Each structure stands twice: as structure tokens, then as C-alpha cells.
Amino acid sequence: MRKPRLPASPTPWPAAVLAVDPGESCGVCLMVRGEFVDSGHGYGFSPEFMDSWIERSAELAAGERLKLVLVMEKPMAGGRAFPGRNPATGGVVIGCRKLWLARWKKSAKTVSKYVVSVYHSTWRARILGMGRGGGQVLIAAERNRAQTVSTQPATAHDESVARLIALWGSRAGEVGALLPKKRPANDVERGT
């Protein structure tokens, strides 16, 4: 039985979102309170690449006094590749995700519980209005929507995808569910 999807927030969460499109060519995007900060892409199995994004994002979130949430796309069920693509792609995505999670947990500046995984069909449905399908129409839709996130051009397709995952994550109910709930101002701390 599928878990019900949590409703999206009408406004961005008070959080920093580091979005990752994992793979051999790996896209990343950082948003704070739903505002674009930076995006890029690099080799998906480079610990230095991962650490630089994690450290920079953690420092920015700490400076803003916000929680940092890692949002990563997950592969199709069973690690299958998209139709018409190399069957090894699913394994590459799984390996890249595992390395990101290991680097995330190793960093002294992150809290490992702030991690959200999302299927491509979930974020595409919310951001593009199309959950399934592929081909050049989908790639063009992703590229065009990603360019509305920032005036900086995305230099690779995986960077465009990471921008859209960050856009999804900045309002996703799954992200909001992880964030600490503020207590009312009149709630007095009780000693135990």
C-alpha cells in the first residue's frame, strides 16, 4: 500500500534545501526559503564535489539559522533504468545516492535525519504537471521550467533537474514534516 502524499505548502518552508539528481553526471541545487542560491553539476562519485556542496550548504543554513534538508531523486522501483536507456543507469544512481548519504552522515555540520527521497514522477507531477513519459518533450519542459528558477543558465540537464527537485522540495509536505514544529510563545518549558 502506498503512503499518502503529504500536501504541499502554499509558501516555501523556512529551510535550506540541497537537491541532488544523482548519477554519474550529478546535478545539485541549493535553495533557501524557496529562493535560488546556486546550482551546478559534477562527477557523481567525487567525494570532494559532494563535500563542497554539503559544507557550503550547511554553513549557509547555519548562518540563516535554518535546517538543511537533503532532497534526492530516487531511482525507479527495483533500480530499473528509464525505458530506452542503459540498464546499468539504475545501479549508477543507487551507488551515487549511497555515496551522497554516506558523505552527508559523515559531515559534522549536518543532521542525518533531514533527508527526503522523491520519485521523478512525484516532483514532475507537481512542478511540470506531467508525472510520466519521457523523450524530447519532457527534456524541453524540464529545461524551460528550470530556467525560470534562475537567470543563470543551467549548463547540464542534470543541473536543470536538480533545480526542479529543489523547487519541489522547498514546498513539499515531506520536507515540512521533518522540520521542528515551533512551540507557541506562551508555552512554558517544563522541567522534568
Secondary structure as a PSIPRED ss2 file (coil, helix, strand):
# PSIPRED VFORMAT (PSIPRED V4.0)

   1 M C   1.000  0.000  0.000
   2 R C   1.000  0.000  0.000
   3 K C   1.000  0.000  0.000
   4 P C   1.000  0.000  0.000
   5 R C   1.000  0.000  0.000
   6 L C   1.000  0.000  0.000
   7 P C   1.000  0.000  0.000
   8 A C   1.000  0.000  0.000
   9 S C   1.000  0.000  0.000
  10 P C   1.000  0.000  0.000
  11 T C   1.000  0.000  0.000
  12 P C   1.000  0.000  0.000
  13 W C   1.000  0.000  0.000
  14 P C   1.000  0.000  0.000
  15 A E   0.000  0.000  1.000
  16 A E   0.000  0.000  1.000
  17 V E   0.000  0.000  1.000
  18 L E   0.000  0.000  1.000
  19 A E   0.000  0.000  1.000
  20 V E   0.000  0.000  1.000
  21 D E   0.000  0.000  1.000
  22 P C   1.000  0.000  0.000
  23 G C   1.000  0.000  0.000
  24 E C   1.000  0.000  0.000
  25 S E   0.000  0.000  1.000
  26 C E   0.000  0.000  1.000
  27 G E   0.000  0.000  1.000
  28 V E   0.000  0.000  1.000
  29 C E   0.000  0.000  1.000
  30 L E   0.000  0.000  1.000
  31 M E   0.000  0.000  1.000
  32 V E   0.000  0.000  1.000
  33 R C   1.000  0.000  0.000
  34 G C   1.000  0.000  0.000
  35 E E   0.000  0.000  1.000
  36 F E   0.000  0.000  1.000
  37 V E   0.000  0.000  1.000
  38 D E   0.000  0.000  1.000
  39 S E   0.000  0.000  1.000
  40 G E   0.000  0.000  1.000
  41 H E   0.000  0.000  1.000
  42 G E   0.000  0.000  1.000
  43 Y E   0.000  0.000  1.000
  44 G C   1.000  0.000  0.000
  45 F C   1.000  0.000  0.000
  46 S C   1.000  0.000  0.000
  47 P H   0.000  1.000  0.000
  48 E H   0.000  1.000  0.000
  49 F H   0.000  1.000  0.000
  50 M H   0.000  1.000  0.000
  51 D H   0.000  1.000  0.000
  52 S H   0.000  1.000  0.000
  53 W H   0.000  1.000  0.000
  54 I H   0.000  1.000  0.000
  55 E H   0.000  1.000  0.000
  56 R H   0.000  1.000  0.000
  57 S H   0.000  1.000  0.000
  58 A H   0.000  1.000  0.000
  59 E H   0.000  1.000  0.000
  60 L H   0.000  1.000  0.000
  61 A H   0.000  1.000  0.000
  62 A H   0.000  1.000  0.000
  63 G H   0.000  1.000  0.000
  64 E H   0.000  1.000  0.000
  65 R C   1.000  0.000  0.000
  66 L C   1.000  0.000  0.000
  67 K E   0.000  0.000  1.000
  68 L E   0.000  0.000  1.000
  69 V E   0.000  0.000  1.000
  70 L E   0.000  0.000  1.000
  71 V E   0.000  0.000  1.000
  72 M E   0.000  0.000  1.000
  73 E E   0.000  0.000  1.000
  74 K E   0.000  0.000  1.000
  75 P C   1.000  0.000  0.000
  76 M C   1.000  0.000  0.000
  77 A H   0.000  1.000  0.000
  78 G H   0.000  1.000  0.000
  79 G H   0.000  1.000  0.000
  80 R C   1.000  0.000  0.000
  81 A C   1.000  0.000  0.000
  82 F C   1.000  0.000  0.000
  83 P C   1.000  0.000  0.000
  84 G C   1.000  0.000  0.000
  85 R C   1.000  0.000  0.000
  86 N C   1.000  0.000  0.000
  87 P C   1.000  0.000  0.000
  88 A C   1.000  0.000  0.000
  89 T H   0.000  1.000  0.000
  90 G H   0.000  1.000  0.000
  91 G H   0.000  1.000  0.000
  92 V H   0.000  1.000  0.000
  93 V H   0.000  1.000  0.000
  94 I H   0.000  1.000  0.000
  95 G H   0.000  1.000  0.000
  96 C H   0.000  1.000  0.000
  97 R H   0.000  1.000  0.000
  98 K H   0.000  1.000  0.000
  99 L H   0.000  1.000  0.000
 100 W H   0.000  1.000  0.000
 101 L H   0.000  1.000  0.000
 102 A H   0.000  1.000  0.000
 103 R H   0.000  1.000  0.000
 104 W H   0.000  1.000  0.000
 105 K H   0.000  1.000  0.000
 106 K H   0.000  1.000  0.000
 107 S C   1.000  0.000  0.000
 108 A C   1.000  0.000  0.000
 109 K C   1.000  0.000  0.000
 110 T C   1.000  0.000  0.000
 111 V C   1.000  0.000  0.000
 112 S C   1.000  0.000  0.000
 113 K C   1.000  0.000  0.000
 114 Y C   1.000  0.000  0.000
 115 V E   0.000  0.000  1.000
 116 V E   0.000  0.000  1.000
 117 S E   0.000  0.000  1.000
 118 V E   0.000  0.000  1.000
 119 Y E   0.000  0.000  1.000
 120 H H   0.000  1.000  0.000
 121 S H   0.000  1.000  0.000
 122 T H   0.000  1.000  0.000
 123 W H   0.000  1.000  0.000
 124 R H   0.000  1.000  0.000
 125 A H   0.000  1.000  0.000
 126 R H   0.000  1.000  0.000
 127 I H   0.000  1.000  0.000
 128 L C   1.000  0.000  0.000
 129 G C   1.000  0.000  0.000
 130 M C   1.000  0.000  0.000
 131 G C   1.000  0.000  0.000
 132 R C   1.000  0.000  0.000
 133 G C   1.000  0.000  0.000
 134 G C   1.000  0.000  0.000
 135 G H   0.000  1.000  0.000
 136 Q H   0.000  1.000  0.000
 137 V H   0.000  1.000  0.000
 138 L H   0.000  1.000  0.000
 139 I H   0.000  1.000  0.000
 140 A H   0.000  1.000  0.000
 141 A H   0.000  1.000  0.000
 142 E H   0.000  1.000  0.000
 143 R H   0.000  1.000  0.000
 144 N H   0.000  1.000  0.000
 145 R H   0.000  1.000  0.000
 146 A H   0.000  1.000  0.000
 147 Q H   0.000  1.000  0.000
 148 T C   1.000  0.000  0.000
 149 V C   1.000  0.000  0.000
 150 S C   1.000  0.000  0.000
 151 T C   1.000  0.000  0.000
 152 Q C   1.000  0.000  0.000
 153 P C   1.000  0.000  0.000
 154 A C   1.000  0.000  0.000
 155 T C   1.000  0.000  0.000
 156 A C   1.000  0.000  0.000
 157 H H   0.000  1.000  0.000
 158 D H   0.000  1.000  0.000
 159 E H   0.000  1.000  0.000
 160 S H   0.000  1.000  0.000
 161 V H   0.000  1.000  0.000
 162 A H   0.000  1.000  0.000
 163 R H   0.000  1.000  0.000
 164 L H   0.000  1.000  0.000
 165 I H   0.000  1.000  0.000
 166 A H   0.000  1.000  0.000
 167 L H   0.000  1.000  0.000
 168 W H   0.000  1.000  0.000
 169 G H   0.000  1.000  0.000
 170 S C   1.000  0.000  0.000
 171 R C   1.000  0.000  0.000
 172 A C   1.000  0.000  0.000
 173 G H   0.000  1.000  0.000
 174 E H   0.000  1.000  0.000
 175 V H   0.000  1.000  0.000
 176 G H   0.000  1.000  0.000
 177 A C   1.000  0.000  0.000
 178 L C   1.000  0.000  0.000
 179 L C   1.000  0.000  0.000
 180 P C   1.000  0.000  0.000
 181 K C   1.000  0.000  0.000
 182 K C   1.000  0.000  0.000
 183 R C   1.000  0.000  0.000
 184 P C   1.000  0.000  0.000
 185 A C   1.000  0.000  0.000
 186 N C   1.000  0.000  0.000
 187 D C   1.000  0.000  0.000
 188 V C   1.000  0.000  0.000
 189 E C   1.000  0.000  0.000
 190 R C   1.000  0.000  0.000
 191 G C   1.000  0.000  0.000
 192 T C   1.000  0.000  0.000
